[in-house]
Amino acid sequence: MQSLGDRIKYLREQNNLTQKDLASKAELTIVQLSRYETNDRKPDPESLRKLVDALDTNADYLLGRTQDASPDKSANMSFFGGPESYTDDEIAMMEAALKAYREQKKKLLDGEQTK
């Protein structure tokens, strides 16, 4: 069974990245990345998240819980920087859009029930 470090190194090499490239992309030091790849250290949750994003994979793959290295798009809420980076205006627009969607859906469902 591949270790966390083996999986990081494998994906790094599959993406034709040097340790320097991946460290930069994941906002880690080369020393940190090297220690993760050699299993001298385990990444903290934030570093693991950065590696997942930089390698375009999923944490379950890196942790050895699955053999599927493809990113988990269905559960990824970090699109457009994630909720913590949304502006108040963006939040208001999303809330308005969701409210309009729910009202439209209710009208459609109510219309089907009266038929």
LINTA-V658763 format. One record per residue. N is the residue number from 1. RES is the residue in three letters. PHI is phi as a letter, one per 30 degrees, with the letter a starting at -180 (* if undefined). Layout:
# LINTA-V658763
n:N res:RES phi:PHI
n:N res:RES phi:PHI
This chain:
# LINTA-V658763
n:1 res:MET phi:*
n:2 res:GLN phi:d
n:3 res:SER phi:d
n:4 res:LEU phi:e
n:5 res:GLY phi:d
n:6 res:ASP phi:d
n:7 res:ARG phi:d
n:8 res:ILE phi:d
n:9 res:LYS phi:d
n:10 res:TYR phi:e
n:11 res:LEU phi:d
n:12 res:ARG phi:e
n:13 res:GLU phi:d
n:14 res:GLN phi:d
n:15 res:ASN phi:c
n:16 res:ASN phi:h
n:17 res:LEU phi:c
n:18 res:THR phi:d
n:19 res:GLN phi:d
n:20 res:LYS phi:d
n:21 res:ASP phi:d
n:22 res:LEU phi:d
n:23 res:ALA phi:e
n:24 res:SER phi:d
n:25 res:LYS phi:d
n:26 res:ALA phi:c
n:27 res:GLU phi:h
n:28 res:LEU phi:b
n:29 res:THR phi:d
n:30 res:ILE phi:d
n:31 res:VAL phi:d
n:32 res:GLN phi:e
n:33 res:LEU phi:d
n:34 res:SER phi:e
n:35 res:ARG phi:d
n:36 res:TYR phi:d
n:37 res:GLU phi:d
n:38 res:THR phi:c
n:39 res:ASN phi:i
n:40 res:ASP phi:d
n:41 res:ARG phi:b
n:42 res:LYS phi:c
n:43 res:PRO phi:d
n:44 res:ASP phi:d
n:45 res:PRO phi:e
n:46 res:GLU phi:d
n:47 res:SER phi:d
n:48 res:LEU phi:d
n:49 res:ARG phi:d
n:50 res:LYS phi:d
n:51 res:LEU phi:d
n:52 res:VAL phi:e
n:53 res:ASP phi:d
n:54 res:ALA phi:d
n:55 res:LEU phi:c
n:56 res:ASP phi:h
n:57 res:THR phi:b
n:58 res:ASN phi:b
n:59 res:ALA phi:d
n:60 res:ASP phi:e
n:61 res:TYR phi:d
n:62 res:LEU phi:d
n:63 res:LEU phi:d
n:64 res:GLY phi:i
n:65 res:ARG phi:d
n:66 res:THR phi:b
n:67 res:GLN phi:c
n:68 res:ASP phi:d
n:69 res:ALA phi:d
n:70 res:SER phi:d
n:71 res:PRO phi:d
n:72 res:ASP phi:c
n:73 res:LYS phi:d
n:74 res:SER phi:d
n:75 res:ALA phi:c
n:76 res:ASN phi:d
n:77 res:MET phi:c
n:78 res:SER phi:c
n:79 res:PHE phi:e
n:80 res:PHE phi:h
n:81 res:GLY phi:j
n:82 res:GLY phi:i
n:83 res:PRO phi:e
n:84 res:GLU phi:d
n:85 res:SER phi:c
n:86 res:TYR phi:d
n:87 res:THR phi:d
n:88 res:ASP phi:d
n:89 res:ASP phi:d
n:90 res:GLU phi:d
n:91 res:ILE phi:d
n:92 res:ALA phi:d
n:93 res:MET phi:d
n:94 res:MET phi:d
n:95 res:GLU phi:d
n:96 res:ALA phi:d
n:97 res:ALA phi:d
n:98 res:LEU phi:d
n:99 res:LYS phi:d
n:100 res:ALA phi:d
n:101 res:TYR phi:d
n:102 res:ARG phi:d
n:103 res:GLU phi:d
n:104 res:GLN phi:d
n:105 res:LYS phi:d
n:106 res:LYS phi:d
n:107 res:LYS phi:d
n:108 res:LEU phi:d
n:109 res:LEU phi:d
n:110 res:ASP phi:d
n:111 res:GLY phi:d
n:112 res:GLU phi:d
n:113 res:GLN phi:d
n:114 res:THR phi:d
n:115 res:LYS phi:d
